[in-house]
Amino acid sequence: MINSSIKEFLDVLASKEPAPGGGAASALVGAVGTALMSMVANLTVGKQKYKESEPLMKELLEEAAKLGSDVIGGVVYAPWGLSHKKGRTREEWEICKDSLFKVAEFAKDYKVFLALEPVNRFESHFLNTAEEAKALISEIGHPHLKIHLDTFQMNIEENHLYDAIKTAGD
């Protein structure tokens, strides 16, 4: 099961099979927590105001990688909870591209992928749909950037969930 996708794991977990069980599910939850810890490291390393924390952040990222965390997902591209009705600016888009490329390069060293989660317009004005996330990732062109789709967010922003999933691709 270790090389299964999360969907495959959850399908088997929800089935009548005796394994995987609660221990495996707990391990997955622990890995998600570790991935979130890695996200914090990636968002702070290299920034002047966090300079004194940089050794700790790198250590946390290294530990997360040792534990097998290979994906950091969520709103890792812009401030969460900040939404402007006017939408994102071209300048924000370019800054995000530059920053994500640098973070993806750092994450690559640890064999970690960054999964960008588009969220609804009430939580962020930056990426709201799979199509926008795909466009950003395509412009950056880094193999360690992926899309994380959240059905809660998709139900608010996407016209057709199937089309959004197809747009996101692998």
C-alpha positions in Angstrom: 0.0 0.0 0.0 2.9 2.4 0.5 3.1 3.1 -3.2 -0.6 3.5 -3.6 -2.3 6.8 -4.3 -4.3 8.3 -1.5 -7.5 7.5 -3.5 -6.4 3.8 -3.8 -5.6 3.7 -0.1 -8.9 5.2 0.9 -10.8 2.9 -1.4 -9.2 -0.1 0.3 -9.6 1.4 3.8 -13.3 1.9 3.2 -13.8 -1.6 1.8 -14.5 -4.9 3.7 -10.8 -5.8 3.7 -9.3 -6.2 7.1 -6.2 -4.2 6.2 -5.3 -1.5 6.1 -6.8 -0.5 9.4 -6.7 2.2 12.0 -3.0 2.1 12.4 -2.4 2.7 8.7 -5.0 5.5 8.7 -3.3 7.1 11.7 0.1 6.9 9.9 -1.4 8.7 7.0 -2.8 11.4 9.3 0.7 11.7 10.9 2.3 12.0 7.4 -0.2 14.8 6.6 0.9 16.6 9.8 4.5 16.2 8.8 3.8 17.6 5.4 2.2 20.7 6.9 5.3 21.1 9.0 7.3 20.9 5.8 5.1 23.6 4.3 6.0 26.0 7.1 9.7 25.3 6.5 9.4 26.0 2.8 7.5 29.2 3.3 10.1 30.6 5.8 13.5 29.4 4.6 15.4 32.1 2.8 13.3 35.0 4.0 15.1 37.7 6.0 12.6 38.1 8.8 12.9 34.4 9.5 16.7 34.2 9.1 17.2 33.2 12.7 14.7 30.3 12.3 16.2 29.0 9.0 18.4 26.3 10.5 15.3 24.9 12.4 13.1 25.1 9.3 15.7 23.2 7.2 16.0 20.6 10.0 12.2 20.3 10.0 12.1 19.8 6.3 14.8 17.2 6.5 13.0 15.3 9.3 9.8 15.4 7.3 11.6 13.9 4.3 13.1 11.2 6.6 9.5 10.3 7.7 8.6 9.8 4.1 6.6 13.0 3.5 6.8 13.6 -0.2 4.0 16.1 -0.7 3.3 19.6 0.8 -0.1 20.7 -0.1 -2.4 23.6 0.5 -2.4 27.4 0.0 1.4 27.5 -0.4 1.4 30.2 -3.1 -0.2 33.3 -1.5 -1.6 34.5 1.9 -4.6 32.5 2.9 -7.7 34.4 4.1 -6.8 37.5 2.0 -9.3 38.1 -0.8 -9.6 41.2 -3.0 -12.7 41.6 -5.1 -10.5 43.0 -7.9 -8.6 39.7 -8.3 -4.9 39.2 -8.4 -2.6 41.6 -10.2 0.0 40.7 -12.8 2.7 41.7 -10.3 1.4 39.2 -7.7 1.3 36.5 -10.4 5.0 37.2 -11.3 6.1 37.3 -7.7 4.3 34.1 -7.0 5.9 32.4 -10.0 9.4 33.4 -8.9 8.9 32.4 -5.3 7.3 29.0 -6.2 10.1 28.2 -8.5 12.7 28.8 -5.7 10.7 26.8 -3.2 10.2 24.0 -5.7 13.9 23.9 -6.3 14.5 23.6 -2.5 11.8 21.0 -2.2 13.3 19.0 -5.0 16.4 18.5 -3.0 14.2 16.6 -0.4 12.2 14.8 -3.1 9.1 16.7 -2.0 6.3 17.9 -4.3 4.3 21.1 -3.7 0.6 20.7 -4.4 -1.1 24.0 -4.9 -4.7 24.0 -3.7 -7.1 26.4 -5.4 -9.5 27.8 -2.8 -12.8 29.6 -3.0 -13.0 33.4 -3.7 -13.9 34.0 0.0 -10.6 32.6 1.2 -8.3 33.9 -1.5 -8.4 35.9 -4.7 -5.3 34.3 -6.1 -6.2 30.8 -7.4 -9.8 29.7 -7.4 -10.0 27.0 -10.0 -8.1 24.0 -11.4 -7.7 25.9 -14.6 -5.9 28.8 -12.9 -3.7 26.4 -10.9 -2.8 24.6 -14.1 -1.9 27.9 -15.8 0.3 28.9 -13.0 2.1 25.6 -12.9 2.5 25.6 -16.7 4.1 29.0 -16.7 6.5 28.1 -13.9 7.4 24.8 -15.6 8.8 23.0 -12.5 8.3 19.2 -12.2 7.9 19.5 -8.4 4.7 21.5 -8.7 1.3 19.7 -8.7 -2.4 20.5 -8.1 -4.3 19.6 -4.9 -8.1 19.6 -5.6 -10.4 20.0 -2.6 -14.0 19.0 -3.2 -15.3 21.6 -0.8 -13.5 24.4 -2.7 -14.5 22.8 -6.0 -18.2 22.8 -5.2 -18.0 26.6 -4.7 -15.8 27.5 -7.7 -16.0 24.9 -10.4 -18.9 24.5 -12.8 -18.2 20.8 -13.4 -16.1 18.8 -11.0 -15.3 16.2 -13.6 -13.9 18.9 -16.0 -11.8 20.4 -13.1 -10.3 17.0 -12.4 -9.5 16.4 -16.0 -8.0 19.9 -16.2 -5.7 19.2 -13.2 -4.5 15.9 -14.8 -1.8 14.0 -13.1 
